[in-house]
């Protein structure tokens, strides 16, 4: 598959900008829509290999804007839980075929939208009080697994961090440092597993300016753009993308 076909570039460029906006300013919860969109047009494993270096570039660009504004106790518990989650992700990835990965990514998209919708109508309500360490470890394990197989660790992090009643910037900074560490670990594992190819790395270089542009927009939009507007558009994209991936995986 030629990553440099014009139609792949036309789809990838806005998807990468969107990842930068999400990770740079809105807690990383929706950044995985970019990998999901790419998985519509290229093999899922290749999409993950393309996106990971770009996500790492976004992380590095975002860290200075939120330096030492994160919550260290919450960062620590999520990262400790993330280790077994990454191990489970490796086991799944070795077993799964491309359609199984499509199905899982699509299901994560749909479940995320359903979870947000049920919260919006009051069917699901966040627990009272701060979440304890055990909840953080479980969230970290889910985060590690879903991040490894679909770059979709944001929802698990959100479920835990929203319980911690952090202010907006502390929440954002915590997601930035957590996913910087998780993505760094994934990079070495992906390399050992042969997920990266010369073509995917070259494609990433072409997409790097779009990642930086999205991050620049996201950091500035953090205090300006209403989160409801941003995530409303995100949920529509996730719903459509998830349904298509599930259909493809089953078909």
C-alpha positions in Angstrom: 0.0 0.0 0.0 1.4 3.4 -1.0 1.0 5.8 1.9 1.8 8.7 -0.5 -1.3 8.3 -2.6 -3.0 11.7 -2.8 -6.2 10.4 -1.2 -4.3 9.0 1.8 -2.5 12.3 2.2 -5.8 14.2 2.0 -7.3 12.1 4.8 -4.2 11.9 7.0 -3.3 15.7 7.1 -6.5 16.9 8.8 -6.6 13.8 11.0 -3.1 14.6 12.3 -4.0 18.3 12.8 -6.9 17.1 14.9 -4.7 14.9 17.0 -2.5 17.8 17.8 -5.5 20.0 18.8 -6.9 17.3 21.0 -3.6 16.4 22.8 -2.3 20.0 22.9 -5.4 21.5 24.5 -8.2 19.1 25.4 -6.8 16.3 27.5 -6.0 13.7 24.8 -9.4 12.1 25.1 -10.2 12.3 21.4 -6.8 12.1 19.8 -7.3 8.5 19.0 -9.9 9.5 16.4 -6.9 10.2 14.1 -5.7 6.6 14.2 -9.2 5.4 13.7 -9.6 7.5 10.6 -6.3 6.3 9.2 -7.4 2.7 9.9 -10.2 3.3 7.4 -7.8 3.6 4.5 -4.7 1.7 5.5 -3.9 -1.4 7.5 -4.6 -0.8 11.2 -1.0 -1.8 12.3 0.4 0.6 9.7 -1.9 3.3 11.0 -0.6 2.8 14.5 3.0 2.9 13.3 2.4 6.1 11.4 0.7 7.9 14.3 2.9 7.0 17.2 6.0 9.1 16.3 3.6 12.0 15.5 1.8 11.6 18.9 5.3 11.7 20.5 6.1 14.8 18.6 2.9 16.4 19.9 3.8 15.3 23.4 7.2 16.9 23.3 5.8 20.1 21.9 3.1 20.2 24.5 5.2 19.5 27.6 6.8 23.0 27.9 3.3 24.7 27.9 2.3 22.6 30.9 5.6 22.0 32.6 5.3 20.8 36.3 1.6 21.7 36.3 0.6 18.1 36.5 -0.6 16.1 39.5 2.3 13.8 40.5 0.2 11.4 42.6 -2.2 10.8 39.8 0.5 10.6 37.2 2.4 8.0 39.3 -0.6 5.7 39.8 -1.7 5.7 36.2 1.8 4.9 35.0 2.2 2.0 37.4 -1.1 0.6 36.3 -0.1 1.2 32.7 2.7 -1.4 32.7 0.6 -4.5 32.9 -1.8 -2.9 30.4 0.9 -2.5 27.9 1.9 -6.2 28.4 -1.7 -7.2 27.7 -1.6 -5.1 24.6 1.4 -6.8 23.3 -0.2 -10.2 23.8 -3.4 -9.1 22.0 -1.5 -7.6 19.1 0.5 -10.8 18.5 -2.7 -12.8 18.4 -5.0 -10.5 16.5 -5.4 -10.2 12.7 -6.1 -6.9 11.0 -9.9 -7.3 11.1 -9.8 -8.1 14.9 -7.8 -4.8 15.4 -10.3 -2.9 13.2 -13.2 -4.4 15.3 -11.6 -3.4 18.6 -10.7 0.1 17.5 -14.3 0.6 16.2 -15.8 -0.8 19.4 -13.7 1.5 21.5 -14.9 4.5 19.4 -18.6 3.5 19.8 -18.2 2.7 23.6 -16.6 6.1 24.2 -19.4 7.9 22.4 -22.0 5.8 24.3 -20.3 6.5 27.6 -20.3 10.3 27.0 -23.9 10.2 25.8 -25.1 8.3 28.9 -23.3 10.8 31.1 -24.8 13.7 29.3 -28.4 12.5 29.9 -27.7 11.5 33.5 -27.8 7.7 33.2 -24.2 7.5 34.3 -22.9 9.8 36.9 -19.3 10.3 38.1 -18.7 8.8 41.6 -18.7 11.0 44.6 -15.4 12.0 46.0 -11.9 11.4 44.7 -11.0 8.0 43.2 -8.6 5.9 45.2 -5.3 4.3 44.2 -7.0 1.0 43.2 -9.2 2.8 40.7 -6.2 4.6 39.4 -4.3 1.3 38.9 -7.3 -0.2 37.0 -7.7 2.9 34.9 -3.9 2.8 34.2 -4.1 -0.9 33.1 -7.0 -0.1 30.7 -5.2 3.0 29.5 -2.0 1.0 28.8 -3.9 -1.7 26.9 -6.2 0.6 24.8 -3.3 2.9 24.1 -1.1 0.1 22.8 -3.7 -1.4 20.4 -5.4 1.8 19.2 -3.7 4.9 20.8 -7.0 5.2 22.7 -5.9 5.6 26.3 -7.5 9.0 26.7 -11.0 7.8 27.7 -9.6 5.6 30.6 -7.5 8.5 31.8 -10.5 10.7 31.7 -12.7 8.4 33.7 -10.1 8.4 36.5 -8.9 12.0 36.4 -12.4 13.6 36.2 -13.0 12.0 39.6 -10.0 13.8 41.0 -11.6 17.2 40.6 -8.5 18.7 39.1 -8.6 22.1 37.5 -8.6 22.3 33.7 -4.9 23.0 33.3 -3.8 20.4 35.9 -5.9 17.8 34.2 -4.5 18.7 30.8 -0.9 18.7 32.1 -1.4 15.3 33.7 -2.6 13.7 30.5 0.4 15.3 28.6 3.0 13.8 30.9 1.3 10.4 31.3 1.0 9.9 27.6 4.5 11.1 26.9 5.8 8.3 29.1 3.3 5.7 27.8 4.1 6.6 24.2 7.9 6.4 24.8 7.5 2.9 26.2 5.3 2.0 23.2 7.9 3.3 20.8 10.5 0.8 21.9 8.0 -2.1 21.9 6.7 -1.2 18.4 10.2 -1.1 17.1 11.0 -4.5 18.5 7.8 -5.9 17.0 8.6 -4.5 13.6 5.5 -2.2 13.4 7.5 0.7 12.0 8.6 0.6 8.4 10.7 2.9 6.4 7.6 4.1 4.5 5.7 4.8 7.7 8.6 6.8 9.2 9.0 8.8 6.0 5.3 9.5 5.9 5.5 10.6 9.5 8.1 13.2 8.5 5.7 14.6 5.8 2.9 14.8 8.4 5.1 16.3 11.2 4.3 20.0 10.2 0.6 19.2 10.5 1.1 17.7 14.0 3.0 20.8 15.1 0.3 23.0 13.6 -2.5 21.2 15.4 -0.5 21.3 18.7 0.0 25.1 18.3 -3.8 25.5 17.8 -4.7 23.2 20.7 -2.4 25.0 23.2 -3.9 28.4 22.3 -7.5 27.0 22.1 -7.1 25.5 25.6 -8.4 28.8 27.2 -10.5 30.0 24.3 -12.6 27.3 22.6 -15.6 25.8 24.5 -14.9 22.2 25.2 -18.5 21.3 24.4 -18.1 22.6 20.8 -14.8 20.7 20.3 -16.0 17.4 21.7 -19.4 17.6 20.0 -17.6 17.5 16.6 -15.4 14.7 18.0 -18.2 12.5 19.0 -19.8 12.7 15.5 -16.5 11.7 13.9 -16.0 8.9 16.4 -19.5 7.5 15.8 -19.1 7.5 12.1 -15.6 6.1 12.2 -16.3 3.5 14.8 -19.4 2.2 12.9 -17.4 1.9 9.7 -14.5 0.0 11.4 -16.9 -2.4 13.1 -18.6 -3.0 9.8 -15.3 -3.6 8.0 -14.0 -5.9 10.8 -17.2 -8.1 10.8 -17.4 -8.1 7.0 
